[in-house]
Amino acid sequence: MPDIINALFVFMLACFLGFEVIRRVSPLLHTPLMSLTNALDAISVVGAILLVGEGKSTFTTVLGTLGIIAATSNIVGGFIITDRMLKMFKSSRPAGPSAGK
C-alpha cells in the first residue's frame, strides 16, 4: 500500500509541476515545446505497451491500455496543433521567380 501512495504523490506532483511549467511558457516556444512533449509521449506509449504486454494483472492491463490511449491521443493532437501553427508562418504568396522581386 505505501508504494501506491508514493506513486500517487509523485503523479500529483508531476501534474502540478507540468501544469505550472506549461502555463508560463512564452507563445514563441509552443511549437518546440509541443515537439518535445510528442517525444515524451512516445516514450509513455512504449512504457504502457510494455506494461500491457507483461499482463501481470487485470488492473495493470487496464491502466496500460488507458495510458496507450491517452498518450496516443496527445501525440496526434500535438502533431495537429504543431502543423496548424507552422502553417501560420508560411507565406501566402506563390513561390516562383517573381516572388523575390
WOHU-V301868 format. One record per residue. N is the residue number from 1. PSI is psi in degrees with one decimal (NA if undefined). NEAR is the number of other ideal C-beta (glycine too) atoms within 12 Angstrom. Layout:
N|PSI|NEAR + N|PSI|NEAR
This chain:
1|-37.1|7 + 2|-29.2|8 + 3|-38.6|9 + 4|-41.9|12 + 5|-42.7|11 + 6|-41.9|12 + 7|-42.1|14 + 8|-37.9|14 + 9|-45.3|14 + 10|-40.8|14 + 11|-46.2|16 + 12|-39.9|14 + 13|-42.3|14 + 14|-40.2|16 + 15|-45.7|14 + 16|-48.6|14 + 17|-40.7|14 + 18|-42.6|19 + 19|-43.6|13 + 20|-39.4|12 + 21|-47.2|15 + 22|-36.9|18 + 23|-29.6|13 + 24|9.3|13 + 25|138.1|18 + 26|144.2|11 + 27|-25.7|14 + 28|-19.7|10 + 29|3.2|16 + 30|-39.5|22 + 31|-48.3|24 + 32|-35.1|18 + 33|-37.4|24 + 34|-38.1|28 + 35|-39.1|21 + 36|-43.0|20 + 37|-31.6|27 + 38|-40.1|27 + 39|-41.1|20 + 40|-37.5|20 + 41|-32.7|27 + 42|-38.4|22 + 43|-39.7|18 + 44|-38.6|26 + 45|-44.0|27 + 46|-43.6|20 + 47|-41.2|20 + 48|-36.5|28 + 49|-41.4|21 + 50|-39.9|18 + 51|-44.7|24 + 52|-38.1|24 + 53|-29.6|15 + 54|-38.7|15 + 55|39.8|15 + 56|-38.9|14 + 57|166.9|12 + 58|-37.2|11 + 59|-47.5|15 + 60|-33.3|19 + 61|-42.7|20 + 62|-45.5|17 + 63|-40.7|22 + 64|-41.6|27 + 65|-43.4|21 + 66|-37.1|19 + 67|-41.1|26 + 68|-45.2|26 + 69|-46.4|20 + 70|-46.6|18 + 71|-38.3|28 + 72|-42.6|22 + 73|-33.3|18 + 74|-38.1|26 + 75|-48.3|27 + 76|-45.6|19 + 77|-38.8|18 + 78|-42.1|27 + 79|-37.6|22 + 80|-45.1|16 + 81|-42.9|21 + 82|-43.0|24 + 83|-41.2|18 + 84|-40.5|16 + 85|-39.3|21 + 86|-32.0|16 + 87|-26.2|13 + 88|-26.4|14 + 89|-6.3|12 + 90|146.6|12 + 91|142.0|11 + 92|-10.1|9 + 93|144.8|10 + 94|141.1|10 + 95|138.4|10 + 96|-175.5|9 + 97|-31.4|7 + 98|-6.3|8 + 99|-28.0|10 + 100|-6.9|9 + 101|NA|6
